[in-house]
């Protein structure tokens, strides 16, 4: 099979979907896997032998071609058409859109293939998701949704992949190694700090970084503190490094390519970063990450996708804020609330692998910040658990709800041999590892409540669905018929959702009673 | 009317009707600077139209930076010969089109073939200054940012014809057309479905 994966977002978003690309290779017989990305993403090419061919669009040039009066009106159109027609000539068996933007959806719709996955728009502009997972993503776009799967999980399952294993493999290159060798870092502990992000709202202020570094130096006197930046951040990074030196701090500035950054991370013991592409690169380098979740960074969707990362998020009412709008506060409140002390102490405890101390720290600063430890749940999804522990009822609700969605969206419930029992076992183990044993009593009580509530809801929905199906069809135009069909589909969905949830609750109940 | 001089760098340069067509100090450096400001989509297009032969150094620089076919539009055939004498350009990549006006432009088979694909238009200011009205007309025809030239280019692409009653506000206000106009007009409605998808995609880039 010859497959084209569309990844038309930023570099970090592309790195984030690597487990999906590896999963596609591992679980399907793919002869050739090519990608279509924006040009900057191609900088990853030497590190990703999993991709056979890279097609790139130059987003900035296409935009300029449309906007500049000295460029012919149809040049961007022709360039895009010629590029896509060249791609079409490759005759891909499948096109997978892992982007979920309207631009990528038009492209996915334009490309010829017999098998599409992910959002594509047809010539009339109607969306086709090709998997309930992509529709779920569309419906869960608003920032205020109660809960949502991580984007990597959504794309993973949306591609029909199965299991809880995620691969993050990237190849270190000689170029990258040479760049790091040139830094001449002394032997010892390397703490890498990615201080800038692509968005001011997500960036922690320079003064906070400097104060944090001063404190961290006291904790880790021998560590190499490495300030990492891309070539376009060189000037700002040098400025910060010289300010650090003025305060008597020993720091190394590392202006590196992506290959260099990856090699540096491979030699590091910790990365401290905001919501950046480097954060995702650190997942591939398999090192601990301390993520500062500020501004529009929504860790639920794009947090460090690995186990045992620590995400620290300031407790402010406006977080996370929308991507496209400026900060709504008079001051950059989320950045101000997150004190240097929180970050330096967290880093120190992470390096010592002391989660108990981190929990104490979370208690001490519970008014200012949330501390979340990431985990890959046995049921096959990423989860960020509050270090202070959620209320057992809330945790139970969240996990049962997620597993329900997974069964529903992957259509596992249609399988007569659907593994509700195994899922119950996994859920039980997860709860036991997340909650103290005394809390499991609350869980049992709450499960009884959930069971009866869901059973009632399920009955009610079954009745409504039955009634709706028996009701005479409307005779007043296509719009009404369409509305009725939509209502039927929605009723069917929530009915099945309630059924799945009920089975999972009962399975979990039986496991928990067995565990007692 | 055409004189050949030697620049301080040792390169031959041309003076046309008493005016230098390139730097008399460093025409190669000047050409490099000229092209640096015009790199958008250069690596992606199939043809580059250069308006004005100048002393030829800017043409040489275009050829150095892209493998696209280069069509030089020059009004004065004597100037074309003088430039060729200095550079001896390879006829496979570079073609000189000597035309009198837009009618010739629209009739030229070479130009029609080029316009049917992706292209850029690069103006050489010193050459344009020698025949400003001529080059202004040619440029407008190639930019396709008015209704008439856009229709001509669209037809050359062998796409479904446009609605002549298109409601393009830019045309009414005598302003250059933009993708916003295309998105609103009958052009999109009447173009073939697949082309419409590309226009819609591009529209997303400038939201």
HADDOCK unambig.tbl for C-alpha pairs under 7 A between the chains (distance, minus, plus):
assign (segid A and resid 61 and name CA) (segid B and resid 40 and name CA) 5.44 0.50 0.50
assign (segid A and resid 61 and name CA) (segid B and resid 41 and name CA) 5.63 0.50 0.50
assign (segid A and resid 63 and name CA) (segid B and resid 205 and name CA) 6.18 0.50 0.50
assign (segid A and resid 63 and name CA) (segid B and resid 206 and name CA) 6.40 0.50 0.50
assign (segid A and resid 66 and name CA) (segid B and resid 178 and name CA) 6.87 0.50 0.50
assign (segid A and resid 66 and name CA) (segid B and resid 179 and name CA) 6.34 0.50 0.50
assign (segid A and resid 71 and name CA) (segid B and resid 120 and name CA) 6.31 0.50 0.50
assign (segid A and resid 71 and name CA) (segid B and resid 121 and name CA) 6.69 0.50 0.50
assign (segid A and resid 71 and name CA) (segid B and resid 143 and name CA) 6.38 0.50 0.50
assign (segid A and resid 72 and name CA) (segid B and resid 120 and name CA) 6.51 0.50 0.50
assign (segid A and resid 72 and name CA) (segid B and resid 142 and name CA) 6.54 0.50 0.50
assign (segid A and resid 72 and name CA) (segid B and resid 143 and name CA) 3.87 0.50 0.50
assign (segid A and resid 72 and name CA) (segid B and resid 144 and name CA) 5.81 0.50 0.50
assign (segid A and resid 72 and name CA) (segid B and resid 145 and name CA) 6.95 0.50 0.50
assign (segid A and resid 73 and name CA) (segid B and resid 143 and name CA) 5.91 0.50 0.50
assign (segid A and resid 73 and name CA) (segid B and resid 144 and name CA) 5.42 0.50 0.50
assign (segid A and resid 73 and name CA) (segid B and resid 145 and name CA) 5.58 0.50 0.50
assign (segid A and resid 73 and name CA) (segid B and resid 178 and name CA) 6.97 0.50 0.50
assign (segid A and resid 75 and name CA) (segid B and resid 118 and name CA) 5.35 0.50 0.50
assign (segid A and resid 75 and name CA) (segid B and resid 119 and name CA) 5.99 0.50 0.50
assign (segid A and resid 75 and name CA) (segid B and resid 120 and name CA) 6.96 0.50 0.50
assign (segid A and resid 77 and name CA) (segid B and resid 198 and name CA) 6.86 0.50 0.50
assign (segid A and resid 77 and name CA) (segid B and resid 199 and name CA) 6.79 0.50 0.50
assign (segid A and resid 78 and name CA) (segid B and resid 117 and name CA) 6.20 0.50 0.50
assign (segid A and resid 78 and name CA) (segid B and resid 118 and name CA) 4.87 0.50 0.50
assign (segid A and resid 79 and name CA) (segid B and resid 44 and name CA) 6.49 0.50 0.50
assign (segid A and resid 79 and name CA) (segid B and resid 45 and name CA) 6.30 0.50 0.50
assign (segid A and resid 79 and name CA) (segid B and resid 118 and name CA) 5.59 0.50 0.50
assign (segid A and resid 102 and name CA) (segid B and resid 204 and name CA) 6.87 0.50 0.50
assign (segid A and resid 103 and name CA) (segid B and resid 201 and name CA) 4.82 0.50 0.50
assign (segid A and resid 103 and name CA) (segid B and resid 204 and name CA) 5.61 0.50 0.50
assign (segid A and resid 106 and name CA) (segid B and resid 197 and name CA) 5.85 0.50 0.50
assign (segid A and resid 106 and name CA) (segid B and resid 198 and name CA) 6.94 0.50 0.50
assign (segid A and resid 106 and name CA) (segid B and resid 201 and name CA) 5.42 0.50 0.50
assign (segid A and resid 107 and name CA) (segid B and resid 201 and name CA) 6.85 0.50 0.50
assign (segid A and resid 110 and name CA) (segid B and resid 194 and name CA) 6.38 0.50 0.50
assign (segid A and resid 110 and name CA) (segid B and resid 197 and name CA) 6.62 0.50 0.50
assign (segid A and resid 123 and name CA) (segid B and resid 193 and name CA) 5.65 0.50 0.50
assign (segid A and resid 123 and name CA) (segid B and resid 194 and name CA) 6.67 0.50 0.50
assign (segid A and resid 123 and name CA) (segid B and resid 197 and name CA) 5.93 0.50 0.50
